[in-house]
Amino acid sequence: MSNPIRKVSKYTIDVVEELKRCVWPGKSELVQSTILVLITCIVLALFVQFADQVLQTLINFKPN
C-alpha cells in the first residue's frame, strides 16, 4: 500500500508545475473578458424578465 502523504505531495508538485506552464491573461484581456461577461449577464437577465412578463400575461389572460 502506498503512502498517502507521498500522493498528496506528488499531487501538489504536479499542480505547481502545471500552473507554471499556464498562460495568464494580461490586464486588457481580463478587462475585456469581464465587460463581455457583465454585458452577457445583463442581456440574459433582460431576456428572462421579458419572457417572464409575457408568460405571466398569457397565464393571467381570461377570454370574455
matplotlib code that plots the C-alpha trace (Angstrom):
import matplotlib.pyplot as plt

x = [0.0, 1.4, 1.9, -1.0, 1.3, 3.5, 0.4, -0.6, 2.9, 3.2, -0.2, 0.8, 4.1, 2.3, -0.3, 2.5, 4.3, 1.2, 0.4, 3.8, 3.0, -0.3, -0.5, -2.3, -4.3, -3.0, -4.8, -6.5, -7.7, -9.0, -10.9, -12.4, -13.5, -15.0, -17.0, -18.2, -19.4, -21.2, -22.9, -23.9, -25.4, -27.4, -28.8, -29.7, -31.4, -33.4, -34.5, -35.6, -37.5, -39.2, -40.1, -41.5, -43.7, -45.0, -45.7, -47.4, -49.6, -50.6, -51.3, -53.5, -55.3, -59.1, -61.1, -64.6]
y = [0.0, 3.4, 6.3, 8.8, 11.7, 11.0, 11.0, 14.4, 15.7, 14.5, 16.0, 19.4, 19.3, 18.4, 21.2, 23.8, 22.6, 22.8, 26.3, 27.4, 26.4, 28.3, 31.5, 34.1, 36.9, 40.4, 43.3, 44.5, 41.0, 40.5, 43.8, 42.9, 39.5, 40.9, 43.5, 40.8, 38.6, 41.5, 42.5, 38.9, 38.6, 41.8, 40.7, 37.3, 38.9, 41.2, 38.3, 36.3, 39.3, 39.8, 36.1, 36.1, 39.1, 37.5, 34.2, 35.9, 37.9, 34.7, 32.9, 35.7, 36.1, 35.5, 35.4, 37.0]
z = [0.0, -0.9, 1.4, 1.2, 2.2, -0.8, -3.0, -1.7, -2.1, -5.7, -6.5, -5.1, -7.0, -10.2, -9.7, -9.2, -12.3, -14.4, -13.1, -14.2, -17.7, -17.8, -19.9, -17.8, -19.4, -19.4, -17.8, -21.0, -21.9, -18.4, -18.5, -21.9, -20.8, -17.6, -19.6, -22.0, -19.1, -17.5, -20.7, -21.4, -17.9, -18.3, -21.7, -20.3, -17.3, -19.5, -21.7, -18.7, -17.4, -20.8, -21.1, -17.5, -18.3, -21.5, -19.8, -16.8, -19.2, -21.0, -17.7, -16.4, -19.8, -19.3, -22.5, -22.4]

ax = plt.figure().add_subplot(projection="3d")
ax.plot(x, y, z, "-o")
ax.set_aspect("equal")
plt.show()
